[in-house]
């Protein structure tokens, strides 16, 4: 059976962030992910994980900025990553080094390096070159700590202008980097919107060894499985089958907005979760 991690940036929206760790544990989750840790001391987050018997499996690099105080400002001003953006290499490196510090404190084995936006009319090849160079640098640094670096293709409806939209694009970049600890984050919400045919995508890419993490949300409204168009029992069965055949043993992040955001709504909405 696939292993599921609660995304604490989206789930349990009725609770303050630091209280969501306990809520996830009470609902039976053994692992969590979230977007950004930088608003909280790493020691505080580590304590919450330990107290609730949780494993941190993923978080993002900062979306921009050079130090902690500017990370949140970059996000609120619309920055969606710097890894592929020419001229923002210093921001990427500063953010990635901070992410590695948090990853070490949280015993987190993978970090999502946010690729960023490409303005209309700019050269895609220049963004590719910047992304590949940044990932080669990041891979060498992360390898010293035993950490994987992930990139995520994101659909252009949710984030217009995002540089990577397709799984094949992400895998092409990973192959060009040529580091075993650089992998693709396969978010099935984005895959369904861009590609469809999720079964074929999973069977095509999971056996390559270049898929580092899954994320899920139903389409079109990004709520929990069972609220939209995807046949989730079939998808989870496919992941199970291909994982057994290929030796994949990763996590599936529940990166969805609960359809019921009222107190207790996230927990009530977990009827979809195989137990």
C-alpha positions, 0 to 999 in steps of 0.5 A, a space after each residue: 500500500 502506498 505511504 501517504 504524508 500529510 501536507 501541513 501547508 494545506 491540510 487542517 486549515 482551521 488550526 494554527 500551523 504548529 498544531 497541525 503536526 499533532 492533528 496529522 498524527 492523530 489521523 494516523 499519518 506517519 509523515 508530513 510535508 509542507 511548503 516552507 519551514 522558514 518562518 519557524 526555528 528549525 528546533 521548534 519544528 524538529 520538536 513537533 516532529 519528534 513529539 508526534 512520531 512524524 517523519 519530515 519527507 519534503 519541503 521547498 527551497 525559498 521562492 526567492 530572497 537572500 535571507 530569512 526575512 526576504 523569503 516570505 516577501 518574495 513569495 507574497 510578491 509572486 516569486 515562484 522559485 529561482 532555480 531556472 531564472 538567469 540573474 538570480 543565481 545568488 538568490 538560489 544559492 542562498 536559499 538552497 543553503 538555508 534549505 539544507 540547514 533545515 533539512 539537516 535539523 529535520 532529518 528530511 531526505 529531500 528538498 524541492 528546488 523551486 524552478 521559477 517563472 519564465 517571462 513571456 518572450 524570454 529564451 527557454 534555452 537560457 532558463 534550461 541552462 541556468 537550471 541545469 547549472 544550478 542543479 549541478 551545484 546543488 546536487 554536489 552540496 546536497 550529496 554531502 548530506 545524503 539529500 535528494 534535490 527535486 524539481 516539479 513540473 507545474 501546470 500553467 493554469 495553476 501557475 502561469 509562466 512556470 518554466 517546467 510544465 511537463 513530466 518529460 521536460 523534468 526528466 530531460 533536465 534531470 538526465 542533463 544534470 546527470 546526478 543520481 540525487 536529482 529527481 522529479 517530483 511527480 504531482 498527479 494533480 498537475 499531471 492530470 491537467 497537463 497530460 491526462 493518462 496518469 496510468 501510462 505516465 506512472 508506468 513510463 516514469 516510475 521505473 526510471 529511478 528518477 521519480 523522487 516523490 508523488 503528490 496528489 489532489 483531485 482535479 479540477 478543484 484541488 480537493 481530496 481524492 474522491 471529489 473530482 475526476 480521477 479514479 484514485 483506487 486504480 491510480 494507487 493500485 498502479 503505483 503499488 504494482 509498479 513500485 513492487 516491480 521497480 523497487 520504488 519506496 517513496 512517499 505520496 504527499 497529500 497536497 490538497 485543500 480540504 473541501 471542508 475547511 471548517 473545524 475537523 473538516 480535514 479529518 472527516 474528509 479522510 474517508 478516501 484514505 486506505 486504512 
